[in-house]
Amino acid sequence: MKRFLETGNFSITEGAIIAGCRFFAGYPITPATELAEAMSLRLPQMGGVYLQAEDECAAMHMCIGASLGGMKTMTATSGPGFILYADPFGWALGCETPVVVVNSGRVGPVSGITGAPGQGEFYLTRYPTQGGNFETITLAPNSAQEAMSMVVEAFYLSERLRMPVIVLADQLITDGFEDITVPETEDEIKEMGFRIWPRTFHKGPDFYPTTDALDIPPVQMGQNTGALCSDWTPTEEGYDIEEVEAHHKHAYRLIYKVRNNRNLFNHLYEKRHMDDDPDLVVVSYGSPSRVVNTAVDKARSMGLKVGALRLINLWPFPDEHFATKTKYLVVELNWDGQLVREVQRAASKDSRVHFMGTCGDLPTIPDLLESFEKLLKNQPLKRKGWVVEEW
């Protein structure tokens, strides 16, 4: 093992290399530019290819093309660029093409502030393209080290499920310097728990059977496979067709290959002080979860019965965590509240769901503790000037 004091962008790059990524296309955008720079250095060393595209839409299309050619591929951007992925992302979903997409969130809307973190793409990672009739998988790390492992995991899931997988980070994770451990051997990769899935290819000329089964290799162009690939509704042979019955089968596969194989990623969460049915559960993901965990530990030392739930796999949303009747406080890096809407939907009847949002800055431990105490005393929350939104 080697240890580094480095950024999350460095960690993500090394994770991608470990997972077998050999093609990266992207367009410069803070705070993901350094990731592209790192890939431009590392990929040629590994016999891979780096391309700077003319824009984000082109970058995603290039990754899809390289994946159809048999390479493991990745692209990275921030919120304003993630919007431009919409059309090619749908293409990758419909054609069942493995690609890993990293989104480093910054405060919005639109360009916002390039150097401040945000969590404004929660719902966008669930509905990143038009048309519906699909599922997405989104993994949200809360540290530079975990960003490496989640990128490796994203490649694993992308290959087994034949689809693009999103790693949703934020500016604090990708730009922040932390202690990072990088494995150097196969044994060390296994010791760190990384799951690697090799790229194989579907020989064709048929497309995919109408099944939710795992491990059907993706279509690969070339190599005399005779394979077909299109973003239109396909027949089982891969030809375009305008028949609703064919689309029923296609949509079933896109949705249920994910829903019926959730055991692959449902273990990706963290619970803290949850063994005694706490009176308040604080829900978060990404960078805010680190402050939340510290605040919950402090609350416990003060005798407050508070627990913490950190979501790592965000989509499909893990409703099962919210079956217990209790009070929930959802903490996010935005003022509009996005994750909180899903918690409201999933929470058991008569549960009370509250929200605390900050914009561009992490919540403070004193603010969190004050909110915990108010909710435990059944007192109302309210926004604090221009700093914290609460309800």
ChimeraX attribute file (.defattr): number of C-alpha atoms within 10 A of each C-alpha:
attribute: neighborCount
match mode: 1-to-1
recipient: residues
	/A:1	9
	/A:2	8
	/A:3	10
	/A:4	13
	/A:5	11
	/A:6	18
	/A:7	22
	/A:8	29
	/A:9	29
	/A:10	25
	/A:11	29
	/A:12	26
	/A:13	26
	/A:14	22
	/A:15	26
	/A:16	27
	/A:17	20
	/A:18	22
	/A:19	24
	/A:20	21
	/A:21	25
	/A:22	22
	/A:23	25
	/A:24	28
	/A:25	27
	/A:26	29
	/A:27	22
	/A:28	20
	/A:29	19
	/A:30	23
	/A:31	26
	/A:32	25
	/A:33	19
	/A:34	19
	/A:35	26
	/A:36	25
	/A:37	17
	/A:38	17
	/A:39	31
	/A:40	20
	/A:41	13
	/A:42	18
	/A:43	19
	/A:44	13
	/A:45	10
	/A:46	12
	/A:47	9
	/A:48	19
	/A:49	20
	/A:50	19
	/A:51	16
	/A:52	17
	/A:53	17
	/A:54	12
	/A:55	15
	/A:56	26
	/A:57	20
	/A:58	18
	/A:59	25
	/A:60	32
	/A:61	19
	/A:62	23
	/A:63	28
	/A:64	28
	/A:65	17
	/A:66	22
	/A:67	25
	/A:68	24
	/A:69	15
	/A:70	19
	/A:71	23
	/A:72	27
	/A:73	28
	/A:74	31
	/A:75	25
	/A:76	28
	/A:77	27
	/A:78	26
	/A:79	26
	/A:80	20
	/A:81	21
	/A:82	23
	/A:83	19
	/A:84	19
	/A:85	22
	/A:86	18
	/A:87	15
	/A:88	22
	/A:89	26
	/A:90	20
	/A:91	20
	/A:92	24
	/A:93	21
	/A:94	22
	/A:95	26
	/A:96	27
	/A:97	26
	/A:98	33
	/A:99	31
	/A:100	30
	/A:101	25
	/A:102	27
	/A:103	26
	/A:104	28
	/A:105	30
	/A:106	30
	/A:107	24
	/A:108	20
	/A:109	12
	/A:110	12
	/A:111	13
	/A:112	15
	/A:113	14
	/A:114	16
	/A:115	14
	/A:116	18
	/A:117	28
	/A:118	32
	/A:119	31
	/A:120	25
	/A:121	22
	/A:122	17
	/A:123	15
	/A:124	13
	/A:125	22
	/A:126	18
	/A:127	16
	/A:128	20
	/A:129	19
	/A:130	11
	/A:131	8
	/A:132	11
	/A:133	14
	/A:134	21
	/A:135	19
	/A:136	21
	/A:137	23
	/A:138	23
	/A:139	26
	/A:140	28
	/A:141	27
	/A:142	23
	/A:143	25
	/A:144	27
	/A:145	22
	/A:146	18
	/A:147	28
	/A:148	28
	/A:149	22
	/A:150	28
	/A:151	32
	/A:152	26
	/A:153	26
	/A:154	29
	/A:155	33
	/A:156	24
	/A:157	25
	/A:158	22
	/A:159	28
	/A:160	20
	/A:161	26
	/A:162	26
	/A:163	26
	/A:164	27
	/A:165	28
	/A:166	28
	/A:167	26
	/A:168	28
	/A:169	29
	/A:170	32
	/A:171	26
	/A:172	26
	/A:173	26
	/A:174	29
	/A:175	23
	/A:176	15
	/A:177	18
	/A:178	16
	/A:179	14
	/A:180	19
	/A:181	17
	/A:182	18
	/A:183	18
	/A:184	11
	/A:185	11
	/A:186	10
	/A:187	10
	/A:188	13
	/A:189	17
	/A:190	12
	/A:191	10
	/A:192	12
	/A:193	11
	/A:194	21
	/A:195	15
	/A:196	18
	/A:197	17
	/A:198	13
	/A:199	17
	/A:200	15
	/A:201	17
	/A:202	16
	/A:203	18
	/A:204	18
	/A:205	18
	/A:206	19
	/A:207	22
	/A:208	21
	/A:209	14
	/A:210	17
	/A:211	14
	/A:212	18
	/A:213	15
	/A:214	15
	/A:215	12
	/A:216	17
	/A:217	20
	/A:218	26
	/A:219	30
	/A:220	26
	/A:221	21
	/A:222	12
	/A:223	11
	/A:224	10
	/A:225	15
	/A:226	13
	/A:227	18
	/A:228	18
	/A:229	21
	/A:230	15
	/A:231	15
	/A:232	15
	/A:233	21
	/A:234	24
	/A:235	21
	/A:236	16
	/A:237	15
	/A:238	21
	/A:239	15
	/A:240	16
	/A:241	13
	/A:242	11
	/A:243	11
	/A:244	10
	/A:245	10
	/A:246	17
	/A:247	17
	/A:248	13
	/A:249	17
	/A:250	22
	/A:251	18
	/A:252	16
	/A:253	22
	/A:254	24
	/A:255	16
	/A:256	16
	/A:257	21
	/A:258	25
	/A:259	15
	/A:260	12
	/A:261	14
	/A:262	15
	/A:263	10
	/A:264	14
	/A:265	19
	/A:266	17
	/A:267	12
	/A:268	17
	/A:269	18
	/A:270	12
	/A:271	16
	/A:272	15
	/A:273	17
	/A:274	15
	/A:275	8
	/A:276	9
	/A:277	14
	/A:278	16
	/A:279	17
	/A:280	23
	/A:281	25
	/A:282	28
	/A:283	25
	/A:284	24
	/A:285	28
	/A:286	24
	/A:287	23
	/A:288	24
	/A:289	25
	/A:290	15
	/A:291	17
	/A:292	26
	/A:293	22
	/A:294	14
	/A:295	22
	/A:296	25
	/A:297	17
	/A:298	15
	/A:299	20
	/A:300	14
	/A:301	10
	/A:302	10
	/A:303	8
	/A:304	18
	/A:305	20
	/A:306	26
	/A:307	25
	/A:308	26
	/A:309	23
	/A:310	24
	/A:311	25
	/A:312	24
	/A:313	22
	/A:314	25
	/A:315	23
	/A:316	16
	/A:317	18
	/A:318	19
	/A:319	13
	/A:320	11
	/A:321	15
	/A:322	18
	/A:323	12
	/A:324	13
	/A:325	14
	/A:326	18
	/A:327	20
	/A:328	26
	/A:329	24
	/A:330	25
	/A:331	29
	/A:332	29
	/A:333	29
	/A:334	24
	/A:335	21
	/A:336	16
	/A:337	23
	/A:338	20
	/A:339	22
	/A:340	22
	/A:341	16
	/A:342	14
	/A:343	22
	/A:344	17
	/A:345	12
	/A:346	17
	/A:347	22
	/A:348	17
	/A:349	12
	/A:350	10
	/A:351	16
	/A:352	16
	/A:353	20
	/A:354	23
	/A:355	24
	/A:356	26
	/A:357	26
	/A:358	25
	/A:359	23
	/A:360	21
	/A:361	17
	/A:362	23
	/A:363	21
	/A:364	14
	/A:365	17
	/A:366	10
	/A:367	13
	/A:368	21
	/A:369	18
	/A:370	12
	/A:371	21
	/A:372	25
	/A:373	16
	/A:374	13
	/A:375	19
	/A:376	14
	/A:377	9
	/A:378	9
	/A:379	11
	/A:380	11
	/A:381	17
	/A:382	13
	/A:383	14
	/A:384	11
	/A:385	7
	/A:386	8
	/A:387	13
	/A:388	20
	/A:389	21
	/A:390	19
	/A:391	13
